[in-house]
Amino acid sequence: MANPLLLNPRTYDPTHLDDETRRLLRATVDFFEHRGKKALVDSYNDRAWYGDFLDFVAKEGLFATFLTPAAEGGGAPARRWDTARNAALSEILGFYGLGYWYTWQVTVLGLGPVWQSANPSARARAAQLLADGHVMAFGLSERGHGADIYATDMILTPDGADGFRANGGKYYIGNGNVAGLVSVFGRRADVPGPDGYVFFAADSRHPAYRLVKNVVNGQMYVSEFRLEDYPVRDEDVLHTGRAAFDAALNTVNVGKFNLCTASIGICEHAMYEAVTHAHRRVLYGKRVTDFPHVRRELTDAYARLVAMKLFSDRATDYFRSAGPDDRRYLLFNPMTKMKVTTEGERVIDLLWDVIAAKGFEADTYFDKAAKDIRGLPKLEGTVHVNLALILKFMPNYLFRPAGFAPVPTRQDPADDEFLFQQGPARGLGAIRFHDWRAAYDAYAEIPNVAVLREQADGLRDLLRTHAPDEEQQRDLDLMLTLGQLFALVVYGQLILEQAELTGLDRHLLDEIFAVLVGDFSAFATDLHGKAAATEAQAAWAVAHLRRPIPDPSRTAAVWAQVVALCGAYEMQP
């Protein structure tokens, strides 16, 4: 029987989505399945550009349908920006390989400043390029500054004819070799400070656009490019001044959400391959999966993977329901970028411990997954940047809940217009949240949910009685550990909300929270060992170590779900 929680190409049929979306998602699965595993792994090993995939995208109008807001869709009924179906496509592309996801991902990012722009010419040009099958690029980061948008050496000099000449380089820019439109961030030479920022649209085919090289050793093209007296006309300008700065951050809010679904897709494919290999392999006269440590590692990996999906699916609802008075998604976004992607690394590590040398073999998907899963937590600001961002929300989240109407499951075919009308990228500390305790209270009878709730209440006590002082707050090493403890509370909340909406099996939910209880204890141990922690904080850490509550019947029931993955999906040769 197919596992309803994991993507399985053999049975995939997203009946909860509209007919045209279903057709395109199924067509994408069929493209890869008909292409076969040998072509998939050979093209990866040979670092071959995925031109055949982009031909498929153009032929089916895939990106044009999924990434054109309804207002720019020319009346095409299926064209809209729908985060639910974008997440579904992102998961599928991750399932078959990071490169395919990456070209989609940077197209999403490249379009962010355009769809936020009031420039009708640039918007119409982007819509036509998508319709013609082009991909896009996001020209933000630079070799000397990374993604530090306070500093840019892309300089726009007035040309005396109401335009500019752009000079400078960009680094680590996906699709920079073929993008029909590159959203480029720079600053005017004649206007100091934030008022001089400019976002403008460039074309990689223009003679003043010089492609330098691919900076990575891989299938995708992550470019370095330079603009050399590139003409920037009025119709190319997307944003100026502070609005250009906000467009950069708001684009990250929209686009980097896809990191979580890529990680999920990678882990799902790797899990099928690992469980199938381990369960069919016999060592010392026993199945590999008969060894207790193997069962524990595979069960742990499975619980973590399902938790990743539950959290990300629920976070999607908050994205789609966001508005000027509900910006809770701005916490759940760095959670998906940091927490879900680092959990993906843990899933792969657990699986790799089981399959060992098999994970290095060139003709496996796992070999690719083990390499690519590392990139996702590092593709936007790294883990510590996102943890520092998460900390901004902690006081209001834990101590000052506000009243909100319940957010429903959002799989309706609507255009998520607010994502391109987010406004100024500030005021994070003022964002309010509904009471996180309600989700925990609804499952108070689940043993390990109750334990994590106790630990979460303990975190509130710590912050009330022994909060970090000003000096400690400047110690990012200490604060990041607090951020990890806080993140587990948020993670648990959305997992519980999604579990209630989907009727998740109680055994599996308890197993997931057994994992989270252990993680909380591990981070508490880390806090205890910090040199900057006070004696009271260290004592709190020891007092809040908890063992997950064991239940052999629960673990056996979850193990049955894991072992059923053996042979449930194997990619066609």
MIROVEX-312839 format. One record per residue: x negated, y negated, z negated of N, C-alpha, C in turn; residue in three letters. Coordinates in steps of 0.05 Angstrom, whole numbers, plus 5000, padded with zeros to 4 digits. Layout:
BEGIN
XYZXYZXYZALA ...
END
This chain:
BEGIN
498350245000500050005000498249755000MET 498949555017497449315018497649154992ALA 495449034984495448864960496548594968ASN 498848514956500048264964498548014955PRO 496448054938494947824928492647744945LEU 491647934962489247884978490047875008LEU 488647705023489047695052488147965064LEU 489848085080489148335094490048295123ASN 488048275141488748235169490648455181PRO 490548685170492248905180495248845177ARG 495848705156498648655149499348355148THR 497548185155497947895151500247795167TYR 502247675154504447545167505647335148ASP 504847085150505646885131508546795135PRO 510346955127513246905132514246665118THR 512746565098513646325083513146075099HIS 511746095122511145855138512845855163LEU 512945635177514645605201513545785223ASP 515145825244514546015265511945945280ASP 511645695287509245615303506645645286GLU 506845575260504645615242503945905240THR 505946075236505546365234504146465260ARG 505146375283503946465308500946385310ARG 500346145303497546055305495746185285LEU 496646225261495046365241494546655249LEU 496646785258496347065267494547075292ARG 494846885309493046885333490146845325ALA 489646695304486846655295485746925284THR 487347055268486547325258486047505281VAL 487847515301487547695324485047635340ASP 484347375342481947305357479547435345PHE 479247425319476947545306477047845306PHE 479447955302479648245302479148375329GLU 480148245350479548355377476648315385HIS 475448105375472648055379470948275366ARG 471748355342470448585329468148515311GLY 467548705293465448665273462648635285LYS 462048785306459448775317458848495328LYS 460748385342460348115353460147915330ALA 461747955309461647775286458847765273LEU 457848005267455248015253452947955272VAL 453148035297450947985316450647685321ASP 452847545324452647255329451547105305SER 452247205281451147085257448147135255TYR 447347385259444547455257442847315278ASN 444047275302442547135323442746835322ASP 444246735302444746445299445946325324ARG 447846475336449046385361451246185356ALA 451245965371453345765369456045895376TRP 458145825361460745955364462445815385TYR 461445805409462845675430465445825437GLY 465446085435467846235442470146175422ASP 469446135397471446055378472545775384PHE 470845595391471845325398473445325423LEU 472845505442474545535465477345635458ASP 477445815439480045915429481545685415PHE 480145525399481445305385482645105405VAL 481145055426482144865447484544985462ALA 484245235469486345365485489045375470LYS 488845445444491345465428492245195416GLU 490644985419491244735406491344755376GLY 489644925365489744995337489144745319LEU 486844615323486244385307488044155312PHE 488944125337490743905344493343935329ALA 494344185327496844235314496644195284THR 494444295272494144285243493144015232PHE 491743865248490243635238491243365249LEU 493443365264494543115274496943035257THR 496842815243499242735228501642695247PRO 503942735237506342725253506542455268ALA 505742235255505941975267504241945292ALA 502142115294500342105318500842345336GLU 502842505330503242755345504642735371GLY 505442495379506742465405509442615407GLY 510642665384513242805385513043105384GLY 510543215385510243505384511243605356ALA 513243775355514543835330512743975309PRO 510744125318509044275299506644125289ALA 506143885300503743735292504343575267ARG 502743635247502943495221500543565204ARG 500143415183497943475164499243595140TRP 499043855138500544015118498444175102ASP 498044095078495844215062496244505057THR 498744595055499244885051498245055074ALA 498944975098498045135121495045085127ARG 494044845121491144805124489544985106ASN 490645025081489245205063489345495073ALA 491545575085491745845096489745885119ALA 489445685136487545715158484645715147LEU 484145545128481545535116480745805104SER 482645935090482046195079481446405100GLU 482946395122482446585144479646545156ILE 478946295161476346235173474146315154LEU 474446265128472446355109472146665109GLY 474446795112474547085112472747205134PHE 472547065157470947165179468147045181TYR 467646825167464946715166464846425161GLY 462846335146462646055138462445875161LEU 461045965183460645785206463345695218GLY 465245885221467745815233469345625215TYR 469145675189470445485170469045215172TRP 466445215175464944965173465644775196TYR 465944875220466644695242469444575238THR 471244735226473844625219473644425196TRP 472044485176471744315153470744035160GLN 468644025176467543765183469343615202VAL 470943755217473043615233475043485215THR 475843625194477643505174476443255162VAL 473843265155472543035143472242805163LEU 471542875187471242665207473842515213GLY 476042645210478642525215479642355191LEU 478542405167479542265143479441965146GLY 477141845153477141555156478941455179PRO 479341615199480941535222483941515214VAL 484941735201487741735194488341535171TRP 486341445156486741235136486540955149GLN 485740945173485240685186487840565197SER 487940295198490140155211489440085240ALA 487340205251486440145278488040335297ASN 490040235312491640415329490040535352PRO 488140385362486540485384484940735376SER 483640715352482040935343483741175336ALA 486041125325487841345318488841495343ARG 489541335363490541455388488241615402ALA 485841505400483541635412483041905398ARG 483141905372482642155357484842365364ALA 487342275365489442465371489042585399ALA 488242425418487742525445485442715446GLN 483242655432480942825431481743105419LEU 483343105397484243355386485843505407LEU 487743365420489343505440487643625463ALA 485343495468483543595489481743815479ASP 481943885453480344105443477744025430GLY 477343775424474743685412474743735382HIS 472343745371471943745342470743475334VAL 470743415308469843155297467543195278MET 466442965269464242975250464442735231ALA 463142765208463342575186460542475180PHE 459842235190457142125188456741955163GLY 456542085140456241945115453441975104LEU 452442215100449942255086447442185103SER 445342115088442842045101440542185087GLU 438342215102436142375091435042255066ARG 434941995064433741865041435641815018GLY 438241825024440141765003442141984997HIS 442142195013444142405010446942285015GLY 448842344998451542235001452042004983ALA 449941864975450141624959451141394976ASP 453741344974454941144992454440864982ILE 453140834959452340564951449940464967TYR 448540654979446140584994446240715022ALA 446040555042445940655069443940495086THR 442540625103440640485121441640485150ASP 444240545153445540505179446440215181MET 445040055197445339765197446839675223ILE 448839515219450339395241449639105243LEU 448539025266447738755271449638625291THR 450738385285452538255304451138215331PRO 452638265352451438235379452037975392ASP 453437795378454137535389456537535408GLY 457737765410460137785428462337935414ALA 462737875388464837995371464438295367ASP 462038395371461538675366458938705350GLY 457938945349455439005334453739195350PHE 451239205342449439415350448639575325ARG 449039835326448540005303445840145307ALA 444240135285441640275286441240415259ASN 440340665260439840815236440341115241GLY 439741265220440041555222441941675202GLY 443141895210444742055192443742345191LYS 444142475168442842725163444842915150TYR 444743165159446543375148449343335158TYR 449643285183452243215195453243445213ILE 455143595202456243825217457643725243GLY 457543895263458743845290457443605304ASN 455243505293454043265305452943305333GLY 452843555342451843615369454043595390ASN 456643625381458743635401461143455394VAL 461143315372463543175363464442965383ALA 467042975389468142775406468342505391GLY 468642515365468742275349467242335323LEU 465442145316463842165291464541915275VAL 465741955252466341735233463741665219SER 462641425224459941355213460241125193VAL 458841165171458840965149456340805151PHE 456540535150454240365152454740095138GLY 452939905142453339645129452339425148ARG 453639195146452838975164450238845154ARG 448638765172446138635165446538355154ALA 448838225162449337945155451137905131ASP 452138125119453938095097452938265073VAL 452138135051450938295029453138425012PRO 452338634998454038764979456238934991GLY 458239004975460339184984462039065007PRO 462138805009463738685031462538745058ASP 460038835059458738895084459139175095GLY 460439355079460739625088462539645112TYR 461939835130463539875154463640175160VAL 466040275166466440535177467140505207PHE 465840635224466440605253466340875267PHE 467540885290467641135306465541125328ALA 463941345328461941375349462541635365ALA 461141655388461641885406458842015410ASP 458642275404456142415407455142435435SER 456942375454456142395483455042135493ARG 455041925477454141655486451041665488HIS 449941525508447041525511445541405488PRO 446841225473445441105450445541275425ALA 446841505427447041705405444841915411TYR 442841925394440642115399440742345378ARG 441242585388441242815371438342895366LEU 437542915341434742975334434343275332VAL 435943415315435443695310437743815293LYS 437744075293439344225273437644265248ASN 438644175225436944175202437144435186VAL 438944625194439144875180438545115198VAL 437745335186437145575201439645755200ASN 441545685218444045835217445645805242GLY 448045925242449745925265451045655270GLN 451745515248452945245252450845045259MET 451744815270449844605277450244375257TYR 448344345239448344135219446243935227VAL 447143715238445243555254443943325238SER 441643245249440642985244440942835270GLU 442142585268442342425292441542135286PHE 440941995307440241705304441841545325ARG 442741315316443941115334441940905340LEU 441540855365439440665374440740455391GLU 441340225379442840005391445540105402ASP 446840255385449440365393451540145392TYR 453040095414454939875414457439945399PRO 458139785379460539825363462439595370VAL 464639665383466639465391468839445370ARG 470539245373472639205354474439455352ASP 474939585374476739825374475440065361GLU 472840045355471340265342471340235312ASP 471940005301471739955272474240065258VAL 473640245239475840375224476440235198LEU 474340145183474740015158472439825153HIS 472939605138470739425130470939365100THR 468739295088468639215061469339435042GLY 470639365020471239564999472939795010ARG 474639735030476339935042474740155055ALA 472340095065470640295077469540485055ALA 468840365033467940525010470140705000PHE 472540604998474840764989475440985009ASP 475140925034475741125055473841365052ALA 471341305045469441525042470241705019ALA 470841594996471641754973474341894977LEU 476241754989478841884993478642105014ASN 476842075033476442295052475442545038THR 473542505019472542735004474842854988VAL 476642694976478842804962480542984979ASN 480942915004482643065022481143315032VAL 478743265042477343475057475843675041GLY 474643595019472943785005474643984988LYS 477243934987479044134975478744404989PHE 478044405015477844655030475644835021ASN 473844735004471644894995472645144980LEU 474845104964475845324948476945544966CYS 478445484986479645695003477545835020THR 475445695027473245835041471946035023ALA 471545964998470346144979472146384975SER 474746344973476646564969476546754993ILE 476546645017476446825041473946995042GLY 471646865036469147015036469247245016ILE 470247184992470347384971472247614977CYS 474447544990476447754997475247955016GLU 473947865037472748045057470548215044HIS 468948075028466748225014467848424994ALA 470048364982471148554962472148814976MET 473548784998474449025013471949195020TYR 469949065030467549215039466149345015GLU 465949204993464449314970465949544957ALA 468549504952470149714939470149964957VAL 470549934983470650165001467950315000THR 465750175001463150305000462750444974HIS 463350304952462750424925464450664920ALA 467050654927468850874921468251124938HIS 467251084961466651314979463851434974ARG 462251294958459451384954459251564929ARG 457751784932457351974910454451964902VAL 453951934876451251934864451352114840LEU 449252284837449052464814451652634811TYR 452852694833455252864832457752724824GLY 457752454822460052304815460552074835LYS 463051994838463551754853462251514838ARG 461251334854460051094841462050954823VAL 464550954832466650814816467550964791THR 466351204786466951344761465151244738ASP 463051094745461250994724462650754710PHE 462750754683464150544669463250264675PRO 460650224678459749954684460549854711HIS 460850044730461749964757464649884756VAL 466250044742469049974739469449694726ARG 467849644705468049384692467349164711ARG 465149194726464248974744466348934767GLU 467349144778469349114800471948994789LEU 472749084765475248974754474848674747THR 472548604737471948324731472048164756ASP 470748264777470648114803473448074814ALA 475148284812477848264822479448064806TYR 479248074780480747884763479847594769ALA 477347554773476347284779477347194807ARG 477347374826478247294853481247224853LEU 482847384839485747324838486147054824VAL 484647004803484846744788484146514807ALA 482046544823481346344843483746274861MET 485146484870487346444888489746304874LYS 490246394850492546284835492045984830LEU 489645914821489045634815489245464840PHE 488045564862487945404886490745364899SER 492345574898495145554908496745354893ASP 496445354866497945164850496844884854ARG 494244854857493144584862494244464888ALA 494644634907495844544933498444404928THR 500144514911502744394905502444104895ASP 500344064878499943794866498943604888TYR 497243704906496443534928498843444944PHE 500543634951502843574968504943404955ARG 505043404929507043254914505942994903SER 503542924910502242684899503542424910ALA 503142214895504041954903502741744886GLY 503441484889502141274874502341304844PRO 504541434835504941474806504241754796ASP 503241914814502442184806499842264821ASP 497642214807495042264819493642494804ARG 495142684794493942904779492143074797ARG 492643064823490943214842488043134840TYR 487442894831484642794830483042944808LEU 484343074789482943254771482743534784LEU 484943624796484943894807483143924831PHE 482543704844480743704867477843774859ASN 476543634841473843724833473843994819PRO 476144074807476244344797476044554819MET 477344504841477144694864474244694875THR 473044454876470444434888468244554870LYS 468644534844466644634825467344914814MET 469644934801470345174787470845404805LYS 472545364826473245584843470845684859VAL 469145504868466845584884464745724868THR 464345634843462345774826463446044817THR 466046064814467246334809466746514833GLU 466846404857466246554881463446674880GLY 461546514871458846624868458746854848GLU 460246834826460347044806461547294818ARG 463647264833464947504846462947644863VAL 461547504880459547624898457347754882ILE 456347624861454247744845455148004832ASP 457648014822458648254810458848484830LEU 459848414854460048614875457348714883LEU 455448534885452748604894451348784874TRP 451848734848450748914828451749204832ASP 454149234843455249494847454149624872VAL 454049474894453249604920450249584925ILE 448849424909445949414909444749374937ALA 443149564946441649534971443549494995ALA 445949604994447849575016448349285022LYS 448149115002448648835006446548685022GLY 444348825029442248695046442448775075PHE 444148975081444149085108445348895129GLU 443948865151444648665171447248715185ALA 448248965185450749015199453149005181ASP 452848895157455048865139456048575139THR 458548535131459448265126458248165100TYR 457848345081456948265054454348115055PHE 452548195072450048065075450447765081ASP 452347705098452947425104454247285081LYS 456147425068457547305045455647235023ALA 453747405018451847354996450147105001ALA 449547055026448046815033449846565033LYS 452146585045453846355049455346255025ASP 455946435006457446354983455946154966ILE 453346154968451645974952452045684961ARG 452745644986452945374996455345214987GLY 457545354981460045204976459945034951LEU 458845124928458744934905456844704910PRO 455144724931453144524935453744334959LYS 456044384971456744224995457943954989LEU 458543894964459643634957458643564930GLU 456443434928455643314903454543494882GLY 454443754887453543964869455343984844THR 454944194829456644264807456644034786VAL 454243934780454143744758455543484764HIS 455643394790457043154797460043194793VAL 461043424801463943474797464643514768ASN 462943634752463443654724463543384711LEU 461743204718461742934707464342794714ALA 465342844739467842724747470142834730LEU 470143094726472243224710472443114682ILE 470143044670470142934643471742674641LEU 471942524662473442264661476342314654LYS 477342544661480242604656480842724629PHE 478742804614479142964590480742834569MET 480342574562481842464540484842464545PRO 485642364568488542354574489742634577ASN 488242804589489343084593489843224566TYR 487943204548488143364524489943224503LEU 489942954503491142814480493542644486PHE 493942564511496042374517497842464540ARG 499242684536500942784558503242594564PRO 504042594589506242424598508442604609ALA 510742484613513042634624512942634655GLY 513042874667513242904696515343114702PHE 516743074723518543284733516843514742ALA 517843764738516243994747515743984777PRO 513344054785512544064813513144344824VAL 514844354845515544614856513344734874PRO 513644974882511945094903512444934928THR 510344844941510544674965509544814990ARG 511244965003510545095028512344995051GLN 513744775046515544665066513944535088ASP 515044525112513544405135513744105135PRO 512443975116512443685113509743575119ALA 509743315127507243175132506243045106ASP 503843105098502743005073501642725076ASP 503342535081502542265088500942115067GLU 501542175041500242015020497242065019PHE 496342285029493442345028491842145044LEU 493242005062491841795078492741515070PHE 494141505046494941245035494241235006GLN 491941344998491241374970490641114956GLN 489840914972489240654960486440654948GLY 485940454931483240424919482340674903PRO 479840744906478740984893477640914866ALA 479440844848478540774821480840824801ARG 480340774775482340804755482841094747GLY 480741264750481141554744481741594714LEU 480541434697480941474668483741404659GLY 485341274676488041204669490141404678ALA 489341604694491241794704492341974682ILE 494942014682496242164661497042444672ARG 497442624654498142904660500443004643PHE 501843204653503943324636502543504615HIS 504043584596502943734573502044004581ASP 499444044580498244304588499044534570TRP 499944474546500644684527503144834535ARG 504844704551507344844558506845094574ALA 504845084592504145324608503145554590ALA 501545484570500445684552502745794534TYR 504545614525506645694507508545894521ASP 508845864547510646044562509646334563ALA 507046364558505846634558504446694531TYR 505546584510504346624484504146914475ALA 505947084487505947364478503747524492GLU 502447414513500147554526497747514509ILE 496547734499494447714478492147514485PRO 491047544508488647374514489447094522ASN 491847044531492846774535492846634508VAL 493846774488494046664461491246594450ALA 489246764456486546714446485346464460VAL 485646444486484646204500486045954490LEU 488645974485490045744474488845664447ARG 488145854430486845794405484245654409GLU 482645744429480145624434480545334445GLN 482545304462483145034473483944844451ALA 485644934432486344764409483844694393ASP 481944884392479444834378477844614392GLY 477944604418476444394433477644124426LEU 480344114424481543854416480643774388ARG 480443974370479443914343476643804343ASP 474943934360472143844362472043544371LEU 473643484391473543204402474743004383LEU 476543094365477742914345475842864322ARG 474443074314472943054288469843024293THR 468843134315465943124319465343054348HIS 466742854358466342784386463442684391ALA 462442724415459742624421459542314417PRO 457442224404457041944400455941814426ASP 455441564425454541424449452041544461GLU 450141604444447641714453448041994466GLU 449742154453450242414465451742394491GLN 453442194494454942164519453142094542GLN 450741994536448741934557447142184563ARG 447442394548445942644552447642824570ASP 447142814596448842954615448643254611LEU 446343354601446043644596448143734576ASP 448443584554450343654534453243624544LEU 453743404557456443344566457443534587MET 455643644604456443834624457444094611LEU 456344174589457344404575460144354564THR 460544114553463244044545465144044569LEU 464143954591465743954615466644244624GLY 464844434620465444704627467644814608GLN 467444744583469544834564472244714571LEU 472244454577474744324585475844444611PHE 474044494630474944604656476444864653ALA 475645024633476945284629479845244620LEU 480345034604483144974596484844904620VAL 483844734637485244644661485644884680VAL 483545044683483745284700485945464691TYR 485945514665488045694654490845584658GLY 491145324655493845204658495045264685GLN 493545204707494645234734494945534741LEU 493245704730493545984735496146084722ILE 496745984698499246064685501745954700LEU 501545704709503745594724504345754750GLU 502245834764502545984788503546274782GLN 502546384760503446644752506446654747ALA 507446444735510346424729511846394755GLU 510846234774512246194799512346444817LEU 510246614814510046844831510747104817THR 511247104791511847344777509547534776GLY 507147424771504747584770504947814749LEU 503848044756503748274738502448194712ASP 503748264689502748174663500048304656ARG 499648554664497048674659494848514672HIS 495248444697493148294711492748024698LEU 494847884690494547624678492947644652LEU 493547854636492047884611489147944617ASP 488548094638485848154645484347904654GLU 485747734669484547484677483747314653ILE 485547304633484947134610482947264591PHE 482647524592480447654578477847554589ALA 477647524615475247414628474747124619VAL 476946964619476646684612475846644582LEU 476946814565476146804536473146854533VAL 472147054548469247104547467646884557GLY 468646754579467246524590467146284570ASP 469346234557469446024537467446074515PHE 467246324506465346394485462446354495SER 462046414520459246384531458546094532ALA 460345914540459745624541459445514512PHE 461045624493460745544466457945614455ALA 457045854463454345934455452245744467THR 452745664492450945474505450845214490ASP 453245114481453344874466451844894440LEU 452145124427450645174401447645144405HIS 446645224428443745214432442744954442GLY 444444754448443444494458442044344436LYS 439644244442438144094423439543844414ALA 441143724432442543474426445043514409ALA 446043764406448443814390447943774360ALA 449843654347449543614318450043874304THR 449443884278449944124262452944184262GLU 454543984260457444024259458444134286ALA 457344034308458144134334457244424338GLN 454744484329453744754331455444944314ALA 456144864291457845034274460545074286ALA 461644864299464244904313463945114335TRP 461745104349461345294371461345584361ALA 459945634340459945904329462745984319VAL 464145794307466745864296468845924317ALA 468245844342470245884363469346104384HIS 467446264376466846494392469046704387LEU 470046814409472247014407471547244426ARG 472247484416472147714434474747744449ARG 474747794475477247854489478548094476PRO 481148094474482648314462482848544482ILE 481748774475481748994494484449144494PRO 484949264517487349434520486849634542ASP 486149884535485450084556487650124576PRO 490150114568492250154588492449924607SER 491949684598491949454615489649474636ARG 487249534626484949554643485249774664THR 486549994655487050214674488950134696ALA 490949974688492949884708491649704728ALA 489949524719488549344737486549494755VAL 485249694743483349854758484749994781TRP 487250084777488750214798489150024822ALA 489449764816489749564838487049534853GLN 484849544838482249514850481649754868VAL 481949994858481150234873482950264898VAL 485350154897487150164920486050004944ALA 484149834939482949674960481049834978LEU 480250074969478550244985479950325011CYS 478750245033479850315059482350155067GLY 483249975050485649815056485149635080ALA 482649545083481949385106479049435113TYR 478549505138475849515149476049385177GLU 474249195182474349045207473849235231MET 475349185252475049345276472149325287GLN 471049545297468249535306467849335328PRO 
END
